Amino acid sequence: MPKIPTSRTKKAPEGFEEIEPTLNDYGRKMRDAENESHEGKRKSESLWPIMRISHARSRYIYELYYKREAISKKLYDWLLKEKYGDANLIAKWKKTGYEKLCCLRCIQTKDMNYQGSTCICRVPKAQVRAGTVVECVHCGE
């Protein structure tokens, strides 16, 4: 979630006005997901919509800067400083082999059932047996 603006908060750099409606839309979706009832769901399942929205917002910022080159470096740094995007996840997306990483928990080996393994969503689709449902425990992707 972005920081709450105060009188001491620096003003947004030039170009923020163009992407602000999209970021506000992600903010509304995030509030709706947080307020949604989670009765009848597993603990991890109730967090999936929040993880997906956070991923989408970070991916939007990543693509604006690295793919489309539509925003300046100053605006990009400001967005990450104000927590509009996940800086650690974006740093992983820049590395080879992590371009489609859904969340950082999927590559942390300490959260897995088997020592030294990674999440099922990191296994290439060609190596998964036919008929196996591949659903990430952490984010539902």
C-alpha atoms as an extended CHARMM CRD file, in Angstrom:
* protein
*
       141  EXT
         1         1  MET       CA              0.0000000000        0.0000000000        0.0000000000  PROA      1               0.0000000000
         2         2  PRO       CA              1.2410000000        3.4910000000       -0.7550000000  PROA      2               0.0000000000
         3         3  LYS       CA              2.1480000000        5.7670000000        2.0870000000  PROA      3               0.0000000000
         4         4  ILE       CA             -0.4270000000        8.2570000000        3.3350000000  PROA      4               0.0000000000
         5         5  PRO       CA              0.4490000000       11.7300000000        2.0340000000  PROA      5               0.0000000000
         6         6  THR       CA              1.2330000000       14.3020000000        4.7180000000  PROA      6               0.0000000000
         7         7  SER       CA              2.5010000000       17.8730000000        4.6760000000  PROA      7               0.0000000000
         8         8  ARG       CA              6.0920000000       16.5780000000        4.7920000000  PROA      8               0.0000000000
         9         9  THR       CA              5.6250000000       14.1740000000        1.8770000000  PROA      9               0.0000000000
        10        10  LYS       CA              7.4060000000       15.2410000000       -1.2840000000  PROA      10              0.0000000000
        11        11  LYS       CA              5.2120000000       16.0790000000       -4.2420000000  PROA      11              0.0000000000
        12        12  ALA       CA              4.9330000000       13.5160000000       -6.9930000000  PROA      12              0.0000000000
        13        13  PRO       CA              7.3110000000       13.9710000000       -9.9220000000  PROA      13              0.0000000000
        14        14  GLU       CA              6.1150000000       15.0330000000      -13.3350000000  PROA      14              0.0000000000
        15        15  GLY       CA              4.1220000000       12.3510000000      -15.1260000000  PROA      15              0.0000000000
        16        16  PHE       CA              2.3700000000       10.9560000000      -12.0560000000  PROA      16              0.0000000000
        17        17  GLU       CA             -0.9070000000       12.5800000000      -13.0720000000  PROA      17              0.0000000000
        18        18  GLU       CA             -1.0310000000       10.3350000000      -16.1460000000  PROA      18              0.0000000000
        19        19  ILE       CA             -0.7910000000        7.0640000000      -14.2180000000  PROA      19              0.0000000000
        20        20  GLU       CA             -2.5840000000        8.1710000000      -11.0450000000  PROA      20              0.0000000000
        21        21  PRO       CA             -6.0850000000        6.9930000000      -12.1690000000  PROA      21              0.0000000000
        22        22  THR       CA             -4.7840000000        3.4790000000      -12.8000000000  PROA      22              0.0000000000
        23        23  LEU       CA             -2.9870000000        3.3720000000       -9.4440000000  PROA      23              0.0000000000
        24        24  ASN       CA             -6.1160000000        4.6740000000       -7.6870000000  PROA      24              0.0000000000
        25        25  ASP       CA             -8.1120000000        1.9130000000       -9.3860000000  PROA      25              0.0000000000
        26        26  TYR       CA             -5.6580000000       -0.6670000000       -8.0020000000  PROA      26              0.0000000000
        27        27  GLY       CA             -6.0780000000        0.9840000000       -4.5810000000  PROA      27              0.0000000000
        28        28  ARG       CA             -9.8670000000        0.6240000000       -4.7470000000  PROA      28              0.0000000000
        29        29  LYS       CA             -9.5520000000       -3.0160000000       -5.7880000000  PROA      29              0.0000000000
        30        30  MET       CA             -7.1480000000       -3.6070000000       -2.8960000000  PROA      30              0.0000000000
        31        31  ARG       CA             -9.5640000000       -2.0960000000       -0.3630000000  PROA      31              0.0000000000
        32        32  ASP       CA            -12.3990000000       -4.2330000000       -1.7430000000  PROA      32              0.0000000000
        33        33  ALA       CA            -10.2300000000       -7.3580000000       -1.4870000000  PROA      33              0.0000000000
        34        34  GLU       CA             -9.2320000000       -6.5070000000        2.0960000000  PROA      34              0.0000000000
        35        35  ASN       CA            -12.8560000000       -5.9380000000        3.1390000000  PROA      35              0.0000000000
        36        36  GLU       CA            -14.1470000000       -9.0430000000        1.3790000000  PROA      36              0.0000000000
        37        37  SER       CA            -15.4940000000      -11.7760000000        3.6260000000  PROA      37              0.0000000000
        38        38  HSD       CA            -13.0810000000      -14.6830000000        4.1010000000  PROA      38              0.0000000000
        39        39  GLU       CA            -15.4470000000      -17.0800000000        5.8210000000  PROA      39              0.0000000000
        40        40  GLY       CA            -15.2170000000      -20.6180000000        4.5210000000  PROA      40              0.0000000000
        41        41  LYS       CA            -11.7690000000      -20.0470000000        2.9990000000  PROA      41              0.0000000000
        42        42  ARG       CA             -8.4180000000      -21.3440000000        4.1100000000  PROA      42              0.0000000000
        43        43  LYS       CA             -6.0700000000      -18.7890000000        5.6460000000  PROA      43              0.0000000000
        44        44  SER       CA             -3.8880000000      -18.7040000000        2.5450000000  PROA      44              0.0000000000
        45        45  GLU       CA             -6.8800000000      -18.4960000000        0.1890000000  PROA      45              0.0000000000
        46        46  SER       CA             -8.1390000000      -15.3070000000        1.8190000000  PROA      46              0.0000000000
        47        47  LEU       CA             -4.8440000000      -13.5830000000        0.9300000000  PROA      47              0.0000000000
        48        48  TRP       CA             -4.8150000000      -14.6110000000       -2.7490000000  PROA      48              0.0000000000
        49        49  PRO       CA             -6.8220000000      -11.6350000000       -4.1010000000  PROA      49              0.0000000000
        50        50  ILE       CA             -4.5610000000       -9.2140000000       -2.2270000000  PROA      50              0.0000000000
        51        51  MET       CA             -1.4310000000      -10.9170000000       -3.5790000000  PROA      51              0.0000000000
        52        52  ARG       CA             -2.8000000000      -10.8200000000       -7.1410000000  PROA      52              0.0000000000
        53        53  ILE       CA             -3.6240000000       -7.1010000000       -6.9650000000  PROA      53              0.0000000000
        54        54  SER       CA             -0.2330000000       -6.3030000000       -5.4550000000  PROA      54              0.0000000000
        55        55  HSD       CA              1.4370000000       -8.3310000000       -8.2180000000  PROA      55              0.0000000000
        56        56  ALA       CA             -0.5860000000       -6.5730000000      -10.9260000000  PROA      56              0.0000000000
        57        57  ARG       CA              0.2420000000       -3.1170000000       -9.5660000000  PROA      57              0.0000000000
        58        58  SER       CA              3.9610000000       -3.9170000000       -9.3590000000  PROA      58              0.0000000000
        59        59  ARG       CA              3.8840000000       -5.4420000000      -12.8560000000  PROA      59              0.0000000000
        60        60  TYR       CA              2.1920000000       -2.2860000000      -14.1690000000  PROA      60              0.0000000000
        61        61  ILE       CA              4.9770000000       -0.0860000000      -12.7770000000  PROA      61              0.0000000000
        62        62  TYR       CA              7.6540000000       -2.4990000000      -14.0290000000  PROA      62              0.0000000000
        63        63  GLU       CA              6.2670000000       -2.5160000000      -17.5630000000  PROA      63              0.0000000000
        64        64  LEU       CA              5.8600000000        1.2740000000      -17.6290000000  PROA      64              0.0000000000
        65        65  TYR       CA              9.5170000000        1.7710000000      -16.8140000000  PROA      65              0.0000000000
        66        66  TYR       CA             11.3740000000       -1.1920000000      -18.3350000000  PROA      66              0.0000000000
        67        67  LYS       CA              9.1950000000       -2.3630000000      -21.2270000000  PROA      67              0.0000000000
        68        68  ARG       CA              7.3900000000        0.7250000000      -22.5310000000  PROA      68              0.0000000000
        69        69  GLU       CA              9.7950000000        3.3470000000      -21.1050000000  PROA      69              0.0000000000
        70        70  ALA       CA              6.7830000000        5.5900000000      -20.4640000000  PROA      70              0.0000000000
        71        71  ILE       CA              7.8890000000        7.0050000000      -17.0900000000  PROA      71              0.0000000000
        72        72  SER       CA             11.0710000000        8.7030000000      -15.9380000000  PROA      72              0.0000000000
        73        73  LYS       CA             13.6560000000        7.2440000000      -13.5570000000  PROA      73              0.0000000000
        74        74  LYS       CA             12.7360000000        9.9150000000      -11.0170000000  PROA      74              0.0000000000
        75        75  LEU       CA              9.0400000000        8.9240000000      -11.0980000000  PROA      75              0.0000000000
        76        76  TYR       CA              9.9050000000        5.2100000000      -10.9860000000  PROA      76              0.0000000000
        77        77  ASP       CA             12.1020000000        5.6770000000       -7.8950000000  PROA      77              0.0000000000
        78        78  TRP       CA              9.4190000000        7.8240000000       -6.2370000000  PROA      78              0.0000000000
        79        79  LEU       CA              6.7340000000        5.1760000000       -6.8710000000  PROA      79              0.0000000000
        80        80  LEU       CA              8.8760000000        2.4780000000       -5.2520000000  PROA      80              0.0000000000
        81        81  LYS       CA              9.8100000000        4.7590000000       -2.3430000000  PROA      81              0.0000000000
        82        82  GLU       CA              6.1280000000        5.5160000000       -1.7200000000  PROA      82              0.0000000000
        83        83  LYS       CA              5.3640000000        1.7470000000       -1.8220000000  PROA      83              0.0000000000
        84        84  TYR       CA              3.1940000000        1.7600000000       -4.9400000000  PROA      84              0.0000000000
        85        85  GLY       CA              5.1590000000       -1.2750000000       -6.1410000000  PROA      85              0.0000000000
        86        86  ASP       CA              7.1770000000       -4.0810000000       -4.5750000000  PROA      86              0.0000000000
        87        87  ALA       CA             10.8210000000       -3.1390000000       -5.2030000000  PROA      87              0.0000000000
        88        88  ASN       CA             12.1720000000       -6.5910000000       -4.2990000000  PROA      88              0.0000000000
        89        89  LEU       CA              9.7910000000       -8.3740000000       -6.6700000000  PROA      89              0.0000000000
        90        90  ILE       CA             10.6330000000       -5.9640000000       -9.4910000000  PROA      90              0.0000000000
        91        91  ALA       CA             14.3510000000       -6.5490000000       -8.8440000000  PROA      91              0.0000000000
        92        92  LYS       CA             13.7730000000      -10.2950000000       -9.2980000000  PROA      92              0.0000000000
        93        93  TRP       CA             11.8060000000       -9.7440000000      -12.5330000000  PROA      93              0.0000000000
        94        94  LYS       CA             14.8940000000       -8.0720000000      -14.0160000000  PROA      94              0.0000000000
        95        95  LYS       CA             16.9440000000      -11.2720000000      -13.5170000000  PROA      95              0.0000000000
        96        96  THR       CA             16.9960000000      -14.0790000000      -16.0540000000  PROA      96              0.0000000000
        97        97  GLY       CA             14.6600000000      -16.9320000000      -15.1200000000  PROA      97              0.0000000000
        98        98  TYR       CA             12.4780000000      -14.8640000000      -12.8120000000  PROA      98              0.0000000000
        99        99  GLU       CA             10.5210000000      -12.8670000000      -15.4200000000  PROA      99              0.0000000000
       100       100  LYS       CA              7.2050000000      -14.5470000000      -14.5360000000  PROA      100             0.0000000000
       101       101  LEU       CA              7.6890000000      -14.8350000000      -10.7670000000  PROA      101             0.0000000000
       102       102  CYS       CA              4.3330000000      -14.4010000000       -9.0200000000  PROA      102             0.0000000000
       103       103  CYS       CA              5.5750000000      -13.6120000000       -5.5020000000  PROA      103             0.0000000000
       104       104  LEU       CA              8.7820000000      -13.6720000000       -3.4840000000  PROA      104             0.0000000000
       105       105  ARG       CA              7.5390000000      -16.4440000000       -1.1990000000  PROA      105             0.0000000000
       106       106  CYS       CA              7.6670000000      -18.8780000000       -4.1280000000  PROA      106             0.0000000000
       107       107  ILE       CA             11.4670000000      -18.7770000000       -4.2210000000  PROA      107             0.0000000000
       108       108  GLN       CA             12.0550000000      -18.8790000000       -0.4580000000  PROA      108             0.0000000000
       109       109  THR       CA             13.1460000000      -22.4050000000        0.3890000000  PROA      109             0.0000000000
       110       110  LYS       CA             12.4050000000      -22.1100000000        4.1130000000  PROA      110             0.0000000000
       111       111  ASP       CA              8.6000000000      -21.9670000000        3.5500000000  PROA      111             0.0000000000
       112       112  MET       CA              8.4680000000      -25.2710000000        1.6450000000  PROA      112             0.0000000000
       113       113  ASN       CA              7.6270000000      -28.7710000000        2.8350000000  PROA      113             0.0000000000
       114       114  TYR       CA             10.8810000000      -30.2450000000        1.5410000000  PROA      114             0.0000000000
       115       115  GLN       CA             14.2400000000      -28.7630000000        2.4280000000  PROA      115             0.0000000000
       116       116  GLY       CA             15.7680000000      -26.7970000000       -0.4500000000  PROA      116             0.0000000000
       117       117  SER       CA             12.7770000000      -26.9860000000       -2.7920000000  PROA      117             0.0000000000
       118       118  THR       CA             10.6990000000      -24.2190000000       -4.3520000000  PROA      118             0.0000000000
       119       119  CYS       CA              7.0070000000      -23.6720000000       -5.0290000000  PROA      119             0.0000000000
       120       120  ILE       CA              5.0820000000      -25.8000000000       -7.5440000000  PROA      120             0.0000000000
       121       121  CYS       CA              4.3920000000      -22.7240000000       -9.6720000000  PROA      121             0.0000000000
       122       122  ARG       CA              8.1650000000      -22.4870000000      -10.3850000000  PROA      122             0.0000000000
       123       123  VAL       CA              8.1740000000      -25.9000000000      -12.1020000000  PROA      123             0.0000000000
       124       124  PRO       CA              8.0160000000      -25.5530000000      -15.9210000000  PROA      124             0.0000000000
       125       125  LYS       CA              4.6250000000      -26.5240000000      -17.3610000000  PROA      125             0.0000000000
       126       126  ALA       CA              6.2630000000      -29.1520000000      -19.6260000000  PROA      126             0.0000000000
       127       127  GLN       CA              7.5820000000      -31.0620000000      -16.5970000000  PROA      127             0.0000000000
       128       128  VAL       CA              4.2670000000      -31.2120000000      -14.7340000000  PROA      128             0.0000000000
       129       129  ARG       CA              2.2880000000      -34.4350000000      -15.1450000000  PROA      129             0.0000000000
       130       130  ALA       CA             -0.8770000000      -34.1840000000      -17.2030000000  PROA      130             0.0000000000
       131       131  GLY       CA             -3.9890000000      -33.7110000000      -15.0800000000  PROA      131             0.0000000000
       132       132  THR       CA             -2.0630000000      -32.1960000000      -12.1600000000  PROA      132             0.0000000000
       133       133  VAL       CA             -3.5440000000      -28.9590000000      -10.8850000000  PROA      133             0.0000000000
       134       134  VAL       CA             -0.7610000000      -26.4140000000      -10.4680000000  PROA      134             0.0000000000
       135       135  GLU       CA             -1.9090000000      -23.8710000000       -7.9070000000  PROA      135             0.0000000000
       136       136  CYS       CA              0.5290000000      -21.8650000000       -5.8530000000  PROA      136             0.0000000000
       137       137  VAL       CA             -0.1380000000      -22.2030000000       -2.1310000000  PROA      137             0.0000000000
       138       138  HSD       CA              1.1010000000      -18.6830000000       -1.4600000000  PROA      138             0.0000000000
       139       139  CYS       CA             -0.7310000000      -16.6170000000       -4.0620000000  PROA      139             0.0000000000
       140       140  GLY       CA             -3.0730000000      -18.9220000000       -5.9930000000  PROA      140             0.0000000000
       141       141  GLU       CA             -1.4600000000      -18.2620000000       -9.3780000000  PROA      141             0.0000000000
